[in-house]
Every structure is written in structure tokens, then in C-alpha cells.
Amino acid sequence: MAQQTISTELYLLYPSPRNTHRVVFEFQSFVLQPYALIDLPSFDLTGRHSLFAAQRRADGKMGQLVTFELESDRLRFERLFVPD
């Protein structure tokens, strides 16, 4: 079954079917690589998190939005994420 899009003030979001939590959490990181494979479980995050394909409304750029329940998880992701 197709997932519906989520519209926020900043993004148009398309949920990943692999999301355990289908929530847009407070702490967010926009990744400009729309085709990068992001394996969130490999980051050993503490809190809940979710991944979306995203279009940034400000400039129309496509990418991915990773959202986190905890600020520490966002910081860990941004430190460890290295796109290929």
C-alpha cells in the first residue's frame, strides 16, 4: 500500500517503508544526497528516528530528511554519516 506524503512548512516528505516510527521528530538533518543508502540501525542510535525522501520547499532541492527524537542522535548521525 502506498504511503501518503507529509507536508510541513519546510519539506514535502515521502516516508521510507523501512521506518519503524512514522513520525517527524523534532531534531532533523537534511542530506542533499537523494540516492544515498542510509542504514540508520548501523549508527547505534539511542532514541527513535525516522527517514524520509524529501523535497526542501525553500529551493526545491531533493534529498533525504532524517529525524531524531534525541539531539544527541542527530549529532552522532551528522558526525558519522559519510556519503559515498
C-alpha positions in Angstrom: 0.0 0.0 0.0 1.4 3.4 -1.0 2.4 5.8 1.8 0.9 9.3 1.8 3.2 12.3 1.7 3.6 14.5 4.7 3.7 18.2 4.2 5.5 20.5 6.6 6.4 24.2 6.5 10.0 23.3 5.3 9.6 20.0 3.4 7.4 17.7 1.4 8.2 14.3 2.8 7.8 10.7 1.5 8.1 8.2 4.3 10.5 5.3 3.9 8.7 1.9 4.1 11.5 0.7 6.4 10.6 3.2 9.1 9.7 1.7 12.4 8.4 5.0 13.6 6.4 7.1 11.1 6.8 10.3 13.0 8.6 13.6 12.1 10.7 14.1 15.2 11.9 17.5 16.5 15.6 17.1 15.6 16.3 16.9 11.9 19.2 16.6 9.5 18.7 17.2 5.7 21.0 15.2 3.5 21.4 16.5 -0.1 22.2 13.0 -1.5 18.7 11.7 -2.5 20.1 8.4 -3.6 22.5 7.6 -0.7 21.7 4.5 1.2 21.2 5.4 4.8 21.2 2.4 7.2 20.0 4.1 10.4 20.4 0.9 12.6 24.1 0.9 11.8 24.5 4.2 13.6 23.6 2.7 17.0 21.2 5.5 17.9 19.7 5.6 21.3 16.2 7.1 20.6 13.6 6.8 18.0 14.3 8.0 14.5 12.8 8.1 11.0 13.9 8.6 7.4 12.1 10.4 4.6 12.8 11.2 1.0 12.3 15.0 1.0 11.9 18.0 -1.2 13.1 21.2 0.5 10.5 23.9 -0.1 12.9 26.8 0.1 14.8 25.8 -3.1 13.1 22.7 -4.4 16.2 20.5 -3.8 15.7 16.8 -3.4 17.4 14.8 -0.6 16.6 12.9 2.5 15.4 14.0 5.9 16.5 12.1 8.9 14.6 13.0 12.1 15.5 12.1 15.6 13.8 12.1 19.0 17.1 13.0 20.7 19.5 15.8 19.8 22.5 13.5 20.7 21.4 11.1 18.0 21.3 13.9 15.4 24.8 15.0 16.4 26.0 11.4 16.2 24.5 10.9 12.8 26.0 14.1 11.4 29.4 13.1 12.8 29.3 9.6 11.4 27.4 10.0 8.1 29.8 9.9 5.1 28.1 9.8 1.7 29.8 7.6 -0.9 
